[in-house]
Amino acid sequence: MTSLLEKLTKELNPLGDTPALDAQVLLAHITQKERAWILAHPELTLSPAQEKTLVKSLDQLKENIPLPYVIGHWAFFGLDFIVSPDVLIPRPETEELVECALSWLHAENKKRILDVGTGSGCIPISIAKNAPDLNLLGIDLSPSALNIARQNAEKHEVADQIKFIESDLLANLQPATFDLITANLPYIPTETLKTLDVYTREPTLALDGGTDGLNLVRRLLKDAPRYLAPTGMILLEIDSSHGNAALSVAHNAFPKAESRLLQDLSGRDRFISVQT
């Protein structure tokens, strides 16, 4: 007898690259169980109310709405984050940026962190949950995104450690210095973005990096010297095709600093680090 999970996996097959995983996540959300429980109970049946939720969810997925927006939350760095169409869906590669940040913070015993383009707040919240006594600031141009970030900070009980403010990059920032500046800014070139599946599925504001994909990185690094502490570091996520170009931007903004390209677990250029 075919299980509900198997049937759902088959139905999701044309809608994405990971139908089995998506089916597990969707059923776990609907039943309020862990994925492991779903896998261990092939005899699972849904109540009428749960069946209604499943039908509605499938209709949304068939309308090209991403699964995280359908269920309203997504996992990142071992935490569960509220997400909506106002924020970018957290990606696994960004977890590596958090790991780099935490490694540096623990080694250097630094305390003041700024996250630029914070979106759902997944970067500063993940940092705050894994390092004590930090003073964090998250900034974003979108008031709707900041609302989600504040909800996530409350959910994960770090709202007293993180302040969120609306700002176009560093434009609205008061004079201050930070030991660490992190950012996962929009980095897809405008014309490239229009050809991708993600276009219209996630907020353009969080994806569009301008003509060459480096507009916001260029603007941030131009202003960053005024805000980075004398022995501070900047960690930026970039598109893998932008490595040398982004490194050149970093060298120009911080000619006396040590700027490096860092690879992700797939061996692709994914991050820029600048250490003063």
C-alpha positions in Angstrom: 0.0 0.0 0.0 1.4 3.4 -1.0 1.9 5.7 2.0 0.8 9.3 2.2 4.4 10.4 2.1 5.1 8.4 -1.1 2.0 9.9 -2.7 2.9 13.4 -1.8 6.5 12.9 -3.0 5.2 11.8 -6.4 2.8 14.8 -6.6 5.6 17.2 -5.7 8.1 15.7 -8.2 7.3 18.2 -11.0 7.4 21.2 -8.7 10.9 21.1 -7.4 14.3 19.5 -7.2 13.8 17.9 -3.7 10.3 16.4 -3.7 11.0 13.7 -1.1 12.5 16.3 1.4 9.7 18.8 0.6 7.1 16.2 1.2 8.6 15.4 4.6 8.9 19.1 5.6 5.3 19.8 4.5 3.8 16.9 6.4 5.9 17.7 9.4 4.5 21.2 9.3 0.9 20.1 8.9 1.0 17.5 11.6 3.3 19.4 13.9 5.7 16.4 14.1 9.4 16.0 13.5 10.5 14.8 10.0 12.0 11.7 11.7 8.5 10.9 13.1 7.0 11.3 9.6 9.5 8.8 8.2 8.9 6.4 11.0 5.1 6.4 10.5 4.3 5.4 6.9 0.7 4.6 8.1 0.1 8.3 8.7 -3.3 9.7 7.9 -4.5 13.3 8.1 -7.5 14.7 9.9 -10.1 16.6 7.7 -8.6 19.9 8.9 -5.1 18.7 8.1 -6.2 17.4 4.7 -7.7 20.8 3.9 -4.4 22.5 4.8 -2.5 20.1 2.6 -4.8 20.8 -0.4 -4.3 24.5 0.1 -0.6 24.2 0.4 -0.4 22.1 -2.8 -2.4 24.8 -4.6 0.1 27.4 -3.5 3.1 25.3 -4.5 1.5 24.8 -8.0 1.2 28.5 -8.2 5.0 28.7 -7.9 5.1 29.9 -4.3 8.2 28.6 -2.6 7.6 26.0 0.2 9.1 28.1 3.0 6.6 30.9 2.2 3.8 28.3 2.1 4.6 27.0 5.6 5.8 30.3 6.9 9.1 29.2 8.4 12.4 27.6 7.5 15.4 26.0 9.1 18.8 27.9 9.3 21.8 27.1 11.5 19.8 24.6 13.6 17.1 27.2 14.3 13.6 27.7 12.9 13.0 31.1 11.4 9.7 32.8 10.5 9.8 33.8 6.8 7.4 35.6 4.4 7.6 36.9 0.9 9.1 40.1 2.4 12.4 38.3 3.1 14.9 36.1 1.3 14.7 32.4 2.2 17.8 31.5 4.2 20.3 29.4 2.3 22.7 26.7 3.5 25.8 28.6 2.2 25.0 31.5 4.4 25.4 29.2 7.4 29.0 29.1 6.5 29.3 32.8 6.8 27.8 32.5 10.4 30.4 29.8 11.1 33.2 32.0 10.0 31.9 34.9 12.0 31.6 32.8 15.2 35.0 31.3 14.8 36.5 34.8 14.5 34.5 36.2 17.4 35.5 33.4 19.7 39.2 33.7 18.8 39.3 37.5 19.1 36.8 38.0 21.9 35.0 40.8 20.0 31.5 42.0 21.0 30.1 44.6 18.5 28.5 43.2 15.4 26.7 44.9 12.5 24.6 42.9 10.0 23.7 44.9 6.8 20.7 43.8 4.8 19.6 41.6 7.6 16.3 40.3 6.1 14.8 37.7 8.4 17.6 38.4 10.9 19.0 34.9 10.5 22.6 36.0 10.5 22.7 38.1 13.7 20.2 35.9 15.5 22.3 32.7 14.8 25.4 34.5 16.0 23.7 35.8 19.1 22.4 32.3 20.0 25.9 30.8 19.8 28.1 33.5 21.4 27.4 35.2 24.7 27.3 38.9 25.7 27.3 40.4 22.2 25.9 43.7 21.1 24.3 43.4 17.6 22.7 45.7 15.2 20.7 44.6 12.1 19.8 47.1 9.4 17.6 46.7 6.4 15.9 49.0 3.9 12.6 47.1 4.1 10.3 47.8 7.1 8.4 44.6 6.4 11.7 42.6 6.6 12.6 44.3 9.8 9.2 43.3 11.3 10.0 39.6 10.5 13.5 40.0 11.9 12.1 41.4 15.2 9.6 38.5 15.4 12.5 36.1 15.0 14.6 37.8 17.6 11.7 37.5 20.1 11.1 33.9 19.1 14.7 32.9 19.8 14.9 35.1 23.0 17.7 37.4 21.8 15.7 40.6 21.3 17.6 42.2 24.2 20.9 41.6 22.4 19.9 42.8 18.9 18.6 46.2 17.8 17.0 46.5 14.3 16.8 49.8 12.4 15.7 50.9 8.9 18.6 52.1 6.8 19.7 52.1 3.1 23.0 50.3 3.8 24.8 52.6 6.2 23.0 55.8 5.3 21.0 56.2 8.6 23.6 54.9 10.9 24.7 57.0 13.8 28.5 57.4 14.3 29.8 54.1 15.8 32.4 51.5 15.2 31.9 47.7 15.0 34.3 44.8 15.4 32.5 42.7 12.8 30.4 43.7 9.8 28.5 40.9 8.1 26.4 41.2 5.0 24.6 38.9 2.5 23.6 41.7 0.1 21.7 41.3 -3.2 24.4 40.1 -5.7 22.6 38.9 -8.8 23.1 41.1 -11.9 19.8 42.7 -12.9 19.6 41.1 -16.4 20.7 37.7 -15.1 18.1 37.8 -12.3 15.3 38.2 -14.9 16.3 34.8 -16.4 16.3 32.9 -13.1 13.5 30.8 -11.5 14.0 32.8 -8.3 12.8 36.0 -10.1 9.3 36.9 -8.9 9.4 34.0 -6.4 11.4 36.0 -3.8 11.7 39.7 -3.2 13.6 41.5 -6.0 14.9 44.0 -3.4 16.8 41.1 -1.7 18.2 39.7 -5.0 19.0 42.5 -7.5 22.7 43.5 -7.3 22.6 46.0 -10.1 24.3 46.0 -13.5 27.3 43.8 -12.5 25.9 42.4 -9.3 28.3 44.4 -7.1 26.5 47.7 -6.8 25.6 47.3 -3.1 28.9 45.6 -2.2 30.7 48.6 -3.8 28.5 51.1 -1.8 28.9 49.3 1.5 32.7 48.9 1.2 33.0 52.6 0.3 31.3 53.7 3.5 32.5 50.8 5.8 35.9 52.3 6.8 34.1 54.9 8.9 32.4 52.2 10.9 34.9 49.3 11.2 37.0 49.2 14.3 40.8 49.4 13.9 41.2 45.6 14.5 37.9 44.6 12.9 36.7 42.3 10.1 34.1 42.4 7.4 32.5 39.2 6.1 30.5 39.4 2.8 28.7 36.7 0.9 29.1 37.1 -2.9 28.2 35.3 -6.1 30.7 32.6 -7.0 31.4 34.3 -10.3 32.3 37.6 -8.7 35.3 36.5 -6.7 38.2 38.5 -8.2 36.0 41.5 -9.0 34.7 41.7 -5.4 38.2 41.2 -4.1 39.3 44.2 -6.2 36.5 46.3 -4.7 37.6 45.3 -1.2 41.3 46.2 -2.0 40.2 49.6 -3.3 38.1 50.4 -0.2 40.7 49.0 2.3 44.1 49.2 0.6 46.0 48.6 3.9 43.8 45.7 5.1 44.1 42.0 4.4 41.3 41.1 2.0 40.8 37.5 1.1 38.5 35.3 -1.0 37.0 32.4 1.0 35.5 29.3 -0.6 32.3 27.5 0.4 32.1 23.7 1.0 31.6 23.2 -2.7 35.0 24.9 -3.4 33.4 28.0 -5.0 34.4 31.5 -4.2 31.6 32.6 -1.8 32.9 35.1 0.7 35.1 38.1 1.0 36.9 38.8 4.3 38.5 42.1 5.1 40.7 42.3 8.2 42.1 45.6 9.4 
